Amino acid sequence: MKKTVIAIVVGLILLSMPTILAIPAPNRSSLFSPLVLSDGTFAGGFGRGHWGNGNFNIDTTYAYMSGVYSGGAYIKISGNIDNAYGEKIGDINAMIGFKIIFGSTTLNGLKTPIFGFLMRHQNNQFIGRIISITLPVPHMWGYLIPNK
């Protein structure tokens, strides 16, 4: 008899959950944290560069990228790729792991994968070498700008 009563009570609690969540609360932020879609923005570029005096020096920039990122075990970046005139020419979606960059770019309607490795990732700055079919550039760099 006890087990039957407990089963009925648990069932009623589970059935009433959608109703409990649907009732508006005067201070909703104390019950649930707001959905955060990004941890900040990023800006960077694709091009050629070299190391000198302990720093990465940019020689040529072929395209710029900007968008949003979200952090965690992997940093996920998602944004636009623009040419030197600020016109959108494509999209980038990539994950940056410990020392690996993988994802995809869409340029002029052609979606291709990118793969690479990080050469440096510190102080909200990343620099990496990439392999891509649509981007004939060896380097990718950027700055992560956290939300406040």
C-alpha positions as CSV (number, residue, x, y, z in Angstrom):
1,M,0.0,0.0,0.0
2,K,2.9,2.4,0.9
3,K,4.5,1.8,-2.5
4,T,1.3,2.5,-4.4
5,V,0.8,5.8,-2.5
6,I,4.4,6.9,-3.2
7,A,4.1,6.0,-6.8
8,I,0.9,8.0,-7.2
9,V,2.4,11.0,-5.4
10,V,5.5,10.9,-7.6
11,G,3.3,10.6,-10.7
12,L,1.2,13.6,-9.7
13,I,4.3,15.7,-9.0
14,L,5.7,14.8,-12.5
15,L,2.4,15.6,-14.2
16,S,2.1,18.9,-12.4
17,M,5.6,20.1,-13.4
18,P,4.5,21.8,-16.7
19,T,1.8,23.7,-14.8
20,I,4.2,24.8,-12.1
21,L,6.6,26.1,-14.6
22,A,3.9,27.9,-16.6
23,I,2.8,30.1,-13.7
24,P,4.4,33.5,-13.9
25,A,6.6,34.5,-11.0
26,P,7.0,38.2,-9.9
27,N,10.8,37.9,-9.9
28,R,11.5,35.3,-12.6
29,S,15.3,35.9,-12.6
30,S,15.6,34.4,-9.1
31,L,14.1,31.1,-10.3
32,F,15.9,30.7,-13.6
33,S,19.0,32.2,-15.0
34,P,18.5,33.8,-18.5
35,L,19.5,31.8,-21.5
36,V,23.0,33.0,-22.6
37,L,23.6,32.3,-26.3
38,S,27.2,33.6,-26.3
39,D,30.0,34.5,-23.9
40,G,31.2,37.3,-26.1
41,T,32.3,38.5,-29.5
42,F,35.4,37.8,-31.5
43,A,37.2,39.5,-34.3
44,G,40.1,38.3,-36.4
45,G,41.5,37.5,-39.8
46,F,42.9,35.1,-42.3
47,G,46.2,35.7,-44.0
48,R,49.9,35.1,-43.9
49,G,52.3,36.0,-41.1
50,H,55.5,35.1,-39.4
51,W,57.0,34.9,-35.9
52,G,59.5,37.5,-34.9
53,N,60.7,38.8,-31.6
54,G,58.4,36.5,-29.8
55,N,55.3,37.9,-31.5
56,F,53.2,37.0,-34.5
57,N,53.6,39.6,-37.2
58,I,50.8,39.8,-39.8
59,D,52.2,40.1,-43.4
60,T,49.0,40.0,-45.5
61,T,45.3,39.8,-44.5
62,Y,43.0,38.2,-47.1
63,A,39.8,38.2,-45.2
64,Y,38.4,39.3,-41.8
65,M,36.1,37.5,-39.5
66,S,33.8,38.6,-36.7
67,G,30.9,37.1,-34.7
68,V,30.1,35.5,-31.4
69,Y,31.8,32.8,-29.3
70,S,30.8,30.6,-26.5
71,G,33.3,29.0,-24.1
72,G,33.6,25.8,-22.1
73,A,35.7,22.8,-22.8
74,Y,35.7,23.9,-26.4
75,I,35.4,27.5,-27.7
76,K,32.8,27.6,-30.4
77,I,33.0,30.5,-32.8
78,S,30.3,31.4,-35.3
79,G,30.4,34.5,-37.5
80,N,30.9,36.2,-40.8
81,I,33.8,36.3,-43.2
82,D,34.3,39.7,-44.9
83,N,36.6,40.9,-47.6
84,A,38.8,44.0,-47.3
85,Y,35.9,46.3,-48.3
86,G,33.7,45.0,-45.4
87,E,31.4,43.0,-47.7
88,K,30.3,39.6,-46.4
89,I,31.7,36.8,-48.5
90,G,31.0,33.9,-46.2
91,D,30.5,32.3,-42.8
92,I,32.6,30.4,-40.3
93,N,31.6,27.9,-37.7
94,A,34.5,26.3,-35.8
95,M,35.4,24.7,-32.5
96,I,38.7,25.5,-30.9
97,G,39.8,22.7,-28.5
98,F,43.0,22.3,-26.5
99,K,45.3,22.7,-29.6
100,I,43.0,21.8,-32.4
101,I,40.8,23.9,-34.7
102,F,38.1,22.2,-36.7
103,G,34.9,23.4,-38.3
104,S,33.6,24.7,-41.7
105,T,33.6,27.8,-43.8
106,T,31.1,28.8,-46.4
107,L,32.5,31.0,-49.1
108,N,30.6,32.0,-52.2
109,G,28.0,29.2,-51.5
110,L,30.7,26.5,-51.2
111,K,30.9,24.9,-47.8
112,T,34.2,23.2,-46.9
113,P,35.9,21.9,-43.8
114,I,38.8,23.6,-42.1
115,F,41.2,21.9,-39.8
116,G,44.3,23.2,-38.0
117,F,46.2,23.6,-34.8
118,L,46.7,26.4,-32.4
119,M,50.1,28.0,-32.1
120,R,49.1,30.3,-29.3
121,H,46.0,30.8,-27.1
122,Q,46.4,33.2,-24.2
123,N,45.1,36.5,-23.0
124,N,41.9,36.1,-25.1
125,Q,44.0,35.9,-28.3
126,F,44.3,32.9,-30.6
127,I,46.7,32.2,-33.5
128,G,46.6,29.1,-35.5
129,R,47.6,27.4,-38.8
130,I,44.8,26.0,-40.9
131,I,44.1,23.9,-43.9
132,S,41.1,24.8,-46.0
133,I,40.1,24.4,-49.6
134,T,38.3,27.7,-50.0
135,L,40.7,29.8,-47.9
136,P,44.1,29.7,-49.5
137,V,45.8,31.1,-46.4
138,P,48.0,29.4,-43.8
139,H,47.1,31.5,-40.7
140,M,44.0,32.4,-38.7
141,W,44.1,34.8,-35.8
142,G,41.6,36.5,-33.5
143,Y,40.7,38.2,-30.3
144,L,38.0,37.1,-27.9
145,I,36.1,39.9,-26.3
146,P,34.1,38.7,-23.3
147,N,30.7,40.0,-22.3
148,K,30.7,42.1,-19.2
